[in-house]
């Protein structure tokens, strides 16, 4: 149990792994009641923030993340794509806005963006901002100079996940250190952008590792503004393709504890939703998840179609006043539509060699 000296909704940065493990082991109903209480103190319980994620450069990543189909080290049959042209990205952002998204997230399979890539990336940020969407990017590691440039262009959020606990991290990735990730988050925060950082469950980690991940996130100098909790999507060809399934109740428990520990952060129900039943997703929303990615593909892995999400929202009474001007199925079609020619891409393929 938590110490009586702490209110459940305190903004704390002094959590211990043992304390978090005790939360994860609470009776399920007690845990969800506490999480829902904290959630209602800080958010509208029937509102879910909606983002759309677009892969602006796919595949050929030099990193060795064991879960990732975009790594050049694994044969996942993923077709490599160059960096998209700015105008093509803006068109997809317009479709996302019309289908009900509030935020447009752009992801590139890089270790870190090079100087030659930055003008294109900055133009994407400015263009998406101009159509009235919040902006988010995930481009790999950032030094302070690149973080400052993105902030000056108007980028609202930068995503850089910690993935798992420091102790288990070396079993998942060896080409980037935990300190590298923490340094990027510090550069993002110091530049004035909002931090989006979370992790992945179901990679063979222990409950103690899940507690360790949450401790790392909650004990940052400021809680992340957005905390994506992903369920591993097992992709053929990656080292984790045969990993056992995570117990859904363990996933829901982690959502609930993230809500208690980071009461004012948006907790995003992220990758892996395609494998979740409506009942499991509903329990996650009750446990404190209040953000999702919208559209049927998250970078390169499946996600529930936007119209399916709208149906679930209607059943649950979520976002009942959300304004949608285009049928969500049109968003799925637009996001999945291949570009007409190579003229719609900028050649950044040389990045993979770095």
C-alpha positions, -999 to 999 in steps of 0.1 A, spaced: 0 0 0 10 36 -5 23 55 24 -4 75 42 19 106 39 11 108 2 -22 117 -14 -30 94 -44 -30 124 -68 2 141 -56 26 151 -83 55 130 -70 90 124 -83 103 101 -56 87 68 -64 105 35 -56 103 2 -75 90 -15 -43 62 10 -38 51 7 -75 52 -31 -73 28 -29 -43 4 -8 -64 6 -33 -93 -3 -61 -68 -33 -43 -53 -67 -61 -55 -79 -53 -90 -111 -35 -81 -93 -14 -55 -66 -4 -80 -91 6 -107 -112 25 -82 -81 45 -71 -70 51 -106 -105 62 -117 -107 86 -87 -74 102 -97 -85 104 -133 -117 122 -125 -98 147 -103 -78 157 -133 -97 149 -165 -131 146 -181 -137 109 -177 -155 106 -210 -130 124 -231 -102 108 -251 -76 127 -270 -72 115 -306 -40 116 -326 -31 103 -360 4 88 -366 20 89 -400 53 72 -410 72 99 -430 102 77 -436 99 40 -433 125 12 -428 163 9 -430 168 20 -394 203 11 -382 192 4 -346 187 -31 -333 155 -27 -312 143 -63 -308 106 -54 -313 109 -32 -344 102 -43 -379 119 -11 -393 153 -22 -382 177 -29 -411 191 -58 -391 159 -80 -394 142 -95 -424 106 -84 -419 97 -80 -456 90 -43 -449 93 -21 -480 117 8 -474 104 42 -482 122 75 -486 113 107 -466 80 119 -478 76 153 -496 63 181 -474 31 186 -494 22 150 -492 24 150 -454 2 182 -453 -25 165 -473 -26 135 -450 -27 159 -420 -58 176 -435 -75 143 -439 -67 134 -403 -81 167 -390 -113 162 -410 -117 127 -395 -115 140 -359 -79 140 -350 -66 167 -326 -29 160 -331 -8 148 -360 23 128 -352 51 122 -377 76 93 -373 108 86 -392 130 55 -389 162 72 -380 188 69 -353 189 107 -354 179 132 -381 209 146 -400 213 183 -407 203 178 -444 170 163 -432 160 191 -409 147 218 -434 121 193 -447 112 182 -412 108 218 -400 86 226 -430 63 197 -421 59 210 -386 51 245 -398 26 232 -425 7 210 -401 5 238 -375 -10 261 -401 -40 238 -406 -48 239 -369 -35 206 -356 -12 200 -327 21 185 -339 43 157 -326 74 140 -340 95 110 -333 128 111 -352 152 93 -329 178 110 -307 181 148 -306 209 170 -296 201 204 -281 206 222 -314 180 201 -333 156 202 -303 158 240 -303 152 241 -341 121 219 -338 108 240 -309 113 272 -329 94 257 -358 64 252 -334 66 215 -326 43 208 -297 53 173 -287 83 151 -292 81 113 -286 110 93 -274 101 62 -254 122 46 -227 108 12 -237 114 -7 -205 133 -6 -172 170 2 -172 177 -33 -159 159 -51 -188 169 -25 -215 201 -43 -226 180 -74 -235 160 -53 -260 184 -29 -276 222 -25 -276 228 3 -302 215 31 -280 220 35 -242 193 43 -216 213 75 -210 210 84 -246 172 83 -243 172 103 -211 195 129 -227 171 133 -256 142 138 -232 162 165 -214 170 183 -247 133 182 -256 122 195 -222 149 222 -222 138 234 -256 103 240 -243 85 212 -261 62 188 -244 76 154 -237 58 122 -249 75 91 -234 64 57 -224 72 21 -230 63 -13 -244 47 -42 -224 49 -79 -233 85 -81 -243 93 -108 -218 99 -83 -190 90 -90 -153 65 -71 -132 95 -55 -115 107 -42 -149 72 -27 -155 75 -10 -121 110 2 -130 98 17 -163 70 36 -145 95 48 -118 118 62 -145 90 81 -162 74 95 -130 107 105 -115 118 126 -144 121 163 -135 86 168 -149 61 141 -157 58 134 -194 28 153 -209 19 122 -227 27 86 -217 21 60 -244 17 25 -231 22 0 -259 15 -37 -261 41 -56 -281 30 -62 -317 48 -94 -326 62 -91 -361 77 -120 -380 114 -116 -385 121 -97 -353 137 -114 -323 105 -110 -303 82 -127 -329 76 -157 -307 73 -139 -274 44 -152 -252 12 -132 -248 9 -106 -220 -20 -112 -196 -46 -84 -204 -51 -78 -167 -14 -70 -163 -17 -45 -191 -47 -28 -175 -30 -28 -141 0 -9 -157 -24 17 -172 -40 22 -138 -7 26 -120 6 50 -147 -25 71 -141 -20 71 -103 17 80 -106 13 107 -133 -21 122 -125 -20 151 -150 -4 132 -179 -23 119 -209 -19 81 -208 -21 68 -243 -35 34 -252 -10 30 -280 3 1 -302 -13 -33 -298 -49 -22 -298 -57 -43 -328 -53 -74 -306 -74 -59 -278 -111 -67 -274 -136 -38 -270 -140 -49 -234 -102 -47 -227 -100 -12 -243 -130 -1 -222 -113 -13 -190 -82 6 -200 -102 38 -204 -117 32 -170 -82 26 -156 -72 61 -168 -62 59 -205 -74 90 -222 -55 91 -255 -54 69 -286 -39 68 -321 -65 70 -348 -63 52 -381 -55 16 -391 -17 18 -391 8 28 -364 40 35 -384 41 -1 -398 19 -22 -375 -18 -27 -375 -42 -5 -355 -80 -5 -353 -96 14 -382 -109 49 -374 -145 40 -380 -142 11 -356 -129 35 -329 -158 58 -335 -182 29 -330 -165 20 -297 -166 56 -286 -204 57 -293 -209 26 -273 -190 40 -243 -203 76 -245 -168 89 -252 -162 121 -271 -199 125 -278 -194 162 -288 -163 154 -310 -167 171 -344 -161 148 -374 -164 163 -409 -152 133 -429 -161 97 -425 -133 80 -406 -130 52 -431 -118 79 -456 -89 86 -433 -79 50 -433 -79 50 -471 -60 82 -474 -33 72 -449 -29 39 -466 -27 54 -501 8 50 -517 23 81 -532 19 84 -569 56 88 -578 91 92 -565 85 130 -569 65 128 -536 96 117 -517 129 132 -506 159 108 -508 171 103 -473 179 66 -477 216 73 -471 207 78 -434 206 41 -430 243 39 -435 250 62 -406 
